[in-house]
Amino acid sequence: MRKRRTSSSPVERLRLAIDCLPLATREAMLVGVRSSERILVGAYTDGRGGVCPMLAAHRAGGRTDFISFAKAWDRFARCAGAGRAATDREVRILLAQLEASVHETDGLELGRAIAEHHRLVAASELAGRSDEHDPAGEIRARRLRPPRRRRVRRQPRVAVPA
């Protein structure tokens, strides 16, 4: 039997965390990271204008708090202690992963699915079929089979001496 590989590389974990972000947040992070002079690893912000990718996304309009991305980003960059500026290579990899994730989005985003649902409900209501499948009246529940009888254990009778 083949063993399953349980661990994945830090890049794969970063990509998974990126793919779990909403599309709007990924796009905002792309804009924010490109526009920021200093991207940080292991810190939210520093005193010299550096920001983490999530804060860059927040400032660009992506209002999401997603801690698993921050953890994956820090693990990818091997930041165990105090925060530091991300290297050019780390930023290039982050941008490449963000661009690939946005490009591969196939339109099945949750927001789009909800909007489509609302559109279909509104169209159904306009057609006058909004309560067609809604049962009217009281719903009664009953058992399909009679309940099984439980056997009661009886205590053995003990003869009482007279």
C-alpha positions in Angstrom: 0.0 0.0 0.0 1.3 3.4 -1.0 1.9 5.9 1.9 0.1 9.1 1.6 2.3 12.2 1.9 0.9 14.1 4.8 3.2 17.1 4.8 3.3 19.7 2.1 5.8 22.2 1.2 5.6 25.8 2.6 4.8 27.1 -0.9 1.9 24.6 -1.2 0.5 25.6 2.2 0.9 29.3 1.2 -1.0 28.7 -2.0 -3.8 26.8 -0.2 -4.2 29.7 2.2 -4.3 32.1 -0.7 -6.9 30.1 -2.5 -9.1 30.1 0.6 -9.2 33.9 0.6 -12.2 35.6 -1.0 -11.5 36.8 -4.5 -11.9 40.4 -3.6 -9.3 40.0 -0.8 -6.8 38.3 -3.2 -7.2 41.1 -5.7 -6.8 43.7 -3.0 -3.7 42.0 -1.7 -2.2 42.0 -5.1 -2.8 45.7 -5.4 -1.6 46.3 -1.8 1.6 44.3 -2.1 2.5 45.9 -5.4 1.9 49.4 -4.0 3.8 48.9 -0.7 7.4 49.7 -0.4 8.1 47.2 2.4 6.3 43.9 2.9 6.9 42.3 6.3 7.2 38.8 7.6 6.4 38.0 11.2 4.9 41.4 12.0 1.7 43.3 11.3 3.5 46.7 10.8 6.8 48.4 11.7 7.6 52.0 12.4 9.1 52.6 9.0 6.1 52.0 6.7 6.3 48.3 6.3 3.1 46.2 6.4 2.2 42.6 6.2 0.3 41.3 3.1 -3.0 41.2 5.0 -2.7 44.8 6.1 -1.8 45.8 2.6 -4.9 44.0 1.3 -7.0 45.7 4.0 -5.7 49.1 3.0 -6.6 48.3 -0.6 -10.2 47.4 0.2 -10.0 43.7 1.1 -11.6 43.5 4.5 -10.8 40.0 5.6 -9.2 38.6 8.7 -7.8 35.2 7.8 -5.2 34.0 10.4 -4.2 30.9 8.4 -2.8 33.1 5.6 -0.6 34.9 8.1 0.6 31.7 9.6 1.3 30.2 6.2 3.1 33.4 5.1 5.3 33.4 8.2 6.1 29.6 7.8 6.9 30.1 4.1 9.4 32.8 4.9 10.8 30.8 7.9 10.2 33.7 10.3 10.3 32.3 13.8 11.1 35.4 15.9 10.9 39.1 15.4 9.4 40.6 12.2 11.6 41.5 9.3 11.3 42.8 5.8 10.4 40.1 3.2 13.1 39.4 0.7 12.6 40.3 -3.0 12.3 36.6 -3.7 9.6 36.0 -1.1 7.6 39.0 -2.4 8.0 37.7 -6.0 6.7 34.3 -5.0 3.8 35.8 -3.1 2.8 37.9 -6.1 3.1 34.9 -8.5 0.9 32.8 -6.2 -1.7 35.6 -5.9 -1.7 36.2 -9.7 -2.1 32.5 -10.4 -4.8 32.1 -7.9 -6.8 35.1 -9.3 -6.3 33.8 -12.8 -7.4 30.3 -12.0 -10.6 31.4 -10.3 -13.3 29.7 -12.3 -16.3 31.9 -11.3 -17.6 29.6 -8.7 -17.1 32.1 -5.9 -19.5 32.1 -3.0 -20.6 35.7 -3.5 -21.4 35.0 -7.1 -23.4 31.9 -6.2 -25.4 33.9 -3.6 -26.1 36.7 -6.1 -27.3 34.1 -8.7 -29.6 32.5 -6.1 -31.1 35.9 -5.2 -31.6 36.6 -8.9 -33.4 33.3 -9.4 -35.6 33.8 -6.3 -36.6 37.3 -7.5 -37.4 35.9 -11.0 -39.5 33.2 -9.4 -41.4 35.7 -7.3 -42.1 37.9 -10.4 -43.5 34.8 -12.1 -45.9 34.2 -9.2 -44.5 30.9 -8.2 -42.8 31.8 -4.9 -45.0 29.5 -2.7 -45.4 26.7 -5.2 -43.3 24.2 -3.3 -44.0 25.4 0.2 -46.4 23.1 2.0 -49.3 24.9 3.6 -50.7 23.9 6.9 -49.4 21.8 9.8 -46.7 19.2 9.2 -47.3 16.0 11.1 -44.6 13.5 11.9 -45.3 9.9 12.6 -43.3 6.7 12.9 -43.3 4.4 10.0 -43.1 1.3 12.2 -44.5 0.8 15.7 -41.8 1.2 18.4 -40.0 -1.9 19.5 -40.9 -3.2 22.9 -38.0 -3.4 25.3 -37.7 -6.5 27.4 -37.7 -5.8 31.1 -35.4 -7.8 33.1 -37.0 -9.3 36.1 -35.2 -10.0 39.3 -35.1 -13.6 40.3 -37.5 -14.4 43.1 -35.9 -15.4 46.3 -37.7 -17.7 48.5 -38.4 -16.2 51.9 -38.0 -18.7 54.8 -41.2 -18.9 56.9 
